[in-house]
Amino acid sequence: MNASARKMNDNAAGMQTATGRDVRNLASLGETASTSRVLNLSQIYLSSAKDKDYLMKPFFKDSQMNKAILVKHTLRSNERMLFSRHRRTATKVILPFDPNDLKLGGRSVFVNQIGFDSFARSYFNTDDFNQNYDVQVLKLLDVLPSLDPFLVREHLSRSGYKPAPCYLKISPVDVQQMIGFANAEIERLVITAFGEALQYRSVKLAGKILSNELDKELWPLRATLRMTDEEFSDGIFSWRGFLYFKWRHIELQEEMRKVLDGLANYQPYNTSEDSLKEYLKEARPRLARSIVEAIKRVGRTLAVYDQAYAALVEQKNPGPFRHFLMDGPSLFYELGENIGILGHIGSFWKYRMVQSGPHMRMSAPEYVDVLMDFEDSLLNITQHDSVAF
């Protein structure tokens, strides 16, 4: 399909042109976006387009879609009418006019909004969505609570979609924030693999592990873990995932503390209706207990990693950690789902309850709607506890 025909089809299918604030936001995504919220394929195109795997195992088959920016977006009140069922977040697909200059803006559409099928039919020139690779990937991404690369990889893999590793990276802003945590976590292992004389390498290696720079400086670690090159590459991806989830677990505890404080103290207006007062009286402590239990559940899952890691650095036994790195990604879906839902609660609370200020205080019916959404989200969190491998 040529560019002019595609543009006409996009317009007919209801794609929106990003202007004003959206253009400014688009231009800053690559620098400020968190891993869980944004999958910036435009940035990956600029950094990895010459990689063999980028071409052989694309994230999307369509070349323009493979330069898109995907965002887990909190819907504004005027955007909720775009959907036939109630939802508070959606997956936004932004197609930049020029991936080399995001300031020029782009076009956007929400996955599964009213008219999405029309967009997909015209954009991909197909009536059989079940056989269209890109449509299926978009629909799979839409059911996820976040876009963190470890959850995305595991979820897509379960349905037979396996994009190249270059598409699944921690964002630069999160890498910078994680360095201190990762350095402390890796330092003990550096001593095990390299000896105390090379302890200073931990900061450098933390950056390489987080950014997937598997160069010769990591070879002693591969030897310690007795892995082949392919096993080591997969194992480092797995380790990176658990470092990311451990870091997010620590961050989430502070975010959830603010939510719990807010649940105890937030006062909506117009609370005269007895049924609303009764719901709030029962729901607030119930929701607080659910949040605390969800945080603990993530901690119990991560404890499996901690046990395997301790065997390596304290007992000098690489077997359990090697085994864990190979099988650990089976926990990514559970961890990613739990952390994604808690992250949604934390970010929405900050956006709507804190940053909006007292002049935007919610009415009791609005507040009840938010708490019910939180409760429904937490019900979707996996209920079973993880077991050791």
C-alpha positions in Angstrom: 0.0 0.0 0.0 1.5 3.4 -1.0 1.8 6.3 1.5 -1.1 8.4 0.2 -3.5 5.4 0.1 -2.5 4.4 3.6 -3.0 7.9 4.9 -6.5 8.0 3.4 -7.3 4.6 5.0 -5.9 5.8 8.3 -8.2 8.8 8.3 -11.2 6.7 7.3 -10.5 4.3 10.1 -10.3 7.0 12.8 -6.6 7.4 13.5 -5.9 10.7 15.3 -3.1 13.1 14.4 -0.9 14.0 17.3 -0.6 17.8 17.8 0.4 20.3 20.5 1.1 18.7 23.8 1.0 15.2 22.3 3.8 16.1 19.9 5.9 17.4 22.8 5.2 14.3 24.8 6.1 12.1 21.8 9.4 13.8 21.4 10.4 13.2 25.0 9.3 9.6 25.3 12.6 8.1 24.4 14.3 10.1 27.2 11.8 10.0 30.0 9.5 7.0 29.5 9.5 4.1 32.0 10.0 0.5 30.8 6.6 -0.6 32.1 4.6 2.2 30.3 6.3 2.5 26.9 7.6 0.2 24.2 9.6 2.5 21.9 10.1 0.6 18.7 11.1 3.9 17.0 14.1 4.2 19.2 15.0 0.5 18.7 14.8 1.0 15.0 17.4 3.8 15.2 19.8 1.8 17.4 19.3 -1.7 16.1 18.1 -1.6 12.5 21.3 -3.1 11.1 21.3 -6.0 13.5 20.6 -9.4 11.8 18.0 -10.4 14.5 16.2 -7.1 14.0 15.4 -8.0 10.4 15.0 -11.8 10.9 12.7 -11.7 14.0 10.8 -8.4 13.8 8.4 -7.3 16.5 5.8 -6.4 13.8 5.9 -7.6 10.2 4.7 -4.2 8.8 7.8 -1.9 8.5 5.9 1.2 9.7 4.3 -0.6 12.6 7.7 -1.9 13.5 8.7 1.8 14.2 5.7 2.5 16.3 5.6 3.7 19.9 3.3 1.7 22.1 2.0 3.3 25.3 0.0 2.0 28.2 -2.2 5.1 28.5 -4.5 6.2 31.3 -7.6 7.2 29.6 -8.9 10.8 30.0 -12.6 11.1 30.6 -13.3 12.2 27.0 -11.4 9.1 25.7 -13.4 6.5 27.6 -16.3 6.9 25.2 -14.1 5.5 22.5 -14.6 2.0 24.0 -17.7 -0.1 24.1 -16.9 -1.4 27.6 -15.6 0.4 30.7 -11.8 0.6 31.0 -9.4 2.9 32.7 -6.2 2.2 30.7 -5.6 1.3 27.0 -2.8 0.4 24.6 -2.1 3.4 22.4 -0.3 2.8 19.1 1.6 5.9 17.8 3.0 5.9 14.3 5.6 8.7 14.0 5.7 10.7 10.8 9.5 10.4 11.0 11.2 8.2 13.6 14.3 10.4 13.2 12.4 13.4 14.3 9.6 12.7 16.8 8.9 16.4 17.1 7.1 16.2 13.8 4.4 14.1 15.6 2.5 11.2 14.3 -0.9 9.4 14.1 -2.4 7.3 16.9 -5.1 4.7 17.6 -6.1 2.7 20.6 -6.1 -1.1 20.3 -9.7 -2.4 20.5 -11.3 1.1 20.5 -14.5 1.5 18.6 -13.3 1.5 15.0 -10.1 -0.4 15.6 -11.3 -3.3 13.4 -11.9 -0.8 10.6 -8.4 0.6 11.1 -6.8 -2.9 11.1 -8.8 -3.9 8.1 -7.7 -0.9 6.0 -4.1 -0.6 7.4 -3.2 -4.2 7.0 -5.4 -4.8 4.0 -7.0 -7.9 5.5 -10.3 -9.2 6.7 -8.9 -12.2 8.5 -7.5 -10.9 11.7 -6.8 -14.3 13.1 -4.2 -14.9 10.4 -2.6 -11.4 10.6 0.6 -11.5 12.7 0.6 -7.8 13.7 -3.1 -7.7 14.7 -2.7 -10.7 16.9 0.4 -9.2 18.6 -1.5 -5.9 19.2 -4.4 -7.8 20.8 -2.1 -9.8 23.0 -0.3 -6.7 24.2 -3.6 -5.0 25.0 -4.6 -7.6 27.6 -1.3 -7.0 29.6 -1.2 -4.5 32.5 2.2 -3.2 31.5 4.8 -3.3 28.7 7.8 -4.4 30.6 9.9 -6.5 28.3 10.0 -9.6 30.4 6.2 -9.9 30.8 5.9 -9.1 27.0 8.4 -11.8 26.0 6.8 -14.5 28.2 3.2 -13.6 27.1 4.0 -13.4 23.4 6.1 -16.6 23.6 3.2 -18.5 25.0 1.3 -17.8 21.8 4.2 -18.6 19.5 5.5 -15.0 18.9 9.2 -14.6 19.5 10.6 -11.2 18.5 14.4 -10.7 18.7 16.0 -9.7 22.0 16.9 -6.3 20.7 13.2 -5.3 20.9 12.9 -6.2 24.6 15.1 -3.9 26.6 14.9 -1.9 29.8 14.5 1.8 29.0 17.5 4.1 29.4 15.8 6.1 32.1 15.1 2.9 34.2 18.7 1.6 33.6 20.1 4.7 35.1 17.8 4.5 38.1 18.6 0.8 38.5 22.4 1.1 38.4 22.8 1.6 42.1 20.5 -1.2 43.1 22.0 -3.6 40.5 25.6 -2.7 41.5 24.9 -3.8 45.1 23.1 -6.9 43.9 25.9 -7.9 41.5 28.9 -7.0 43.7 28.8 -10.3 45.7 28.7 -12.3 42.4 31.6 -10.4 41.0 33.7 -11.4 43.9 32.7 -15.0 43.4 33.4 -15.0 39.6 36.4 -12.6 39.5 37.9 -12.4 43.0 38.0 -9.6 45.4 40.9 -7.9 43.5 38.4 -7.1 40.7 35.5 -6.0 42.9 35.6 -2.5 41.3 34.1 -4.2 38.1 30.7 -4.5 39.7 29.4 -1.1 38.6 30.7 -1.6 35.0 29.2 -5.1 34.8 25.9 -4.0 36.2 25.6 -1.6 33.3 26.5 -4.3 30.8 24.1 -6.8 32.2 21.2 -4.3 32.3 21.9 -3.2 28.7 22.7 -6.7 27.3 26.3 -5.9 26.3 27.6 -9.5 26.4 31.2 -8.8 25.7 34.4 -10.6 26.7 34.4 -9.0 30.2 31.5 -11.3 31.1 33.2 -14.5 29.9 34.5 -15.4 33.4 30.9 -15.3 34.6 29.8 -17.6 31.8 32.5 -20.0 32.9 31.5 -19.8 36.5 27.9 -20.7 35.5 29.1 -23.4 33.1 26.9 -22.2 30.3 27.1 -22.3 26.5 27.0 -19.0 24.6 23.3 -19.4 23.9 22.5 -20.5 27.4 24.5 -17.5 28.8 22.7 -15.0 26.6 19.3 -16.4 27.7 20.5 -16.6 31.3 21.5 -13.0 31.3 18.1 -11.9 30.0 16.5 -13.9 32.7 18.8 -12.4 35.4 18.1 -8.9 34.0 14.4 -9.6 34.4 14.7 -10.6 38.0 16.9 -7.6 38.8 14.2 -5.4 37.2 11.4 -7.1 39.1 13.3 -6.8 42.4 14.0 -3.2 41.8 10.3 -2.5 40.9 9.2 -4.4 44.0 11.3 -2.0 46.2 9.9 1.0 44.3 6.4 -0.3 44.5 6.5 -0.6 48.3 7.0 3.1 48.6 4.4 3.8 45.9 1.9 1.6 47.7 2.6 3.2 51.1 1.4 6.4 49.6 -1.7 4.7 48.3 -2.4 3.1 51.6 -2.0 6.5 53.4 -4.3 8.0 50.8 -7.0 5.3 51.3 -7.0 6.1 55.0 -7.2 9.9 54.6 -8.7 10.8 51.2 -12.1 12.5 51.6 -14.3 12.8 48.5 -17.2 15.2 48.5 -20.9 14.5 48.2 -20.9 11.5 50.6 -24.5 11.8 51.8 -25.8 8.7 50.1 -25.8 5.8 52.7 -24.9 3.1 50.2 -21.8 5.0 49.1 -20.7 5.6 52.7 -21.2 1.9 53.5 -19.2 0.8 50.5 -16.3 3.1 51.4 -16.3 2.0 55.0 -15.9 -1.6 53.9 -13.9 -1.3 50.7 -11.0 0.9 52.0 -9.6 -1.6 54.5 -10.4 -4.5 52.2 -8.5 -2.9 49.4 -5.6 -2.0 51.7 -5.4 -5.7 52.7 -5.4 -6.8 49.1 -2.6 -4.4 48.2 -0.4 -5.6 51.1 -1.0 -9.2 50.2 -0.2 -8.5 46.5 3.1 -6.9 47.6 3.9 -9.9 49.8 3.0 -12.3 47.0 5.6 -10.6 44.7 8.1 -10.9 47.5 7.5 -14.6 47.9 8.0 -15.2 44.2 11.3 -13.2 44.2 12.5 -15.2 47.2 12.9 -18.2 44.8 15.5 -16.1 43.0 17.2 -15.0 46.3 17.6 -18.6 47.4 19.3 -19.6 44.1 21.5 -16.5 44.2 22.6 -17.2 47.8 23.7 -20.7 46.9 26.0 -19.2 44.3 27.6 -16.3 46.3 27.5 -17.8 49.8 28.0 -21.5 49.1 30.0 -21.1 45.9 27.6 -23.6 44.3 26.6 -22.4 40.8 24.2 -25.2 40.0 21.0 -23.8 41.6 21.5 -20.4 40.1 22.3 -21.8 36.7 19.2 -23.9 36.8 17.1 -21.0 38.0 18.3 -18.7 35.2 17.3 -21.2 32.6 13.8 -21.9 34.1 13.2 -18.6 35.8 11.4 -16.9 32.9 8.4 -19.1 33.7 7.8 -16.8 36.6 7.9 -13.6 34.4 4.2 -13.7 33.6 3.1 -13.9 37.3 5.6 -11.3 38.4 4.9 -9.0 35.5 1.1 -9.2 36.0 1.3 -8.6 39.7 3.8 -5.7 39.4 2.0 -4.2 36.4 -1.4 -4.1 38.2 0.2 -2.6 41.3 2.0 -0.1 39.2 -1.2 0.9 37.5 -2.8 1.6 40.9 0.2 3.6 42.1 0.5 5.7 38.9 -3.2 6.4 38.7 -3.3 7.4 42.4 -0.4 9.8 41.9 -1.9 11.2 38.7 -5.5 11.6 39.9 -5.3 11.9 43.7 -2.1 13.7 44.3 -1.0 15.7 41.2 -4.5 16.9 40.4 -4.5 18.9 43.6 -7.4 19.7 46.1 -9.4 21.7 43.4 -9.9 18.4 41.5 -11.2 16.4 44.5 -13.4 13.5 43.5 -17.1 13.1 44.3 -18.0 10.0 46.3 -19.5 8.2 43.2 -16.3 8.9 41.2 -14.1 7.8 44.1 -16.2 4.6 44.5 -15.7 3.9 40.8 -11.9 4.2 41.1 -11.8 1.9 44.2 -14.0 -0.7 42.4 -11.6 -0.6 39.4 -8.7 -1.2 41.8 -10.5 -4.1 43.4 -11.4 -5.7 40.1 -7.7 -5.4 39.0 -6.4 -7.0 42.1 -8.8 -9.9 41.6 -7.0 -10.7 38.4 -3.7 -11.2 40.1 -2.5 -14.8 40.2 -3.6 -16.3 43.5 -1.1 -19.2 43.8 2.2 -18.9 45.5 5.4 -19.8 43.6 7.3 -22.9 44.4 11.0 -23.5 44.3 12.4 -25.1 41.2 
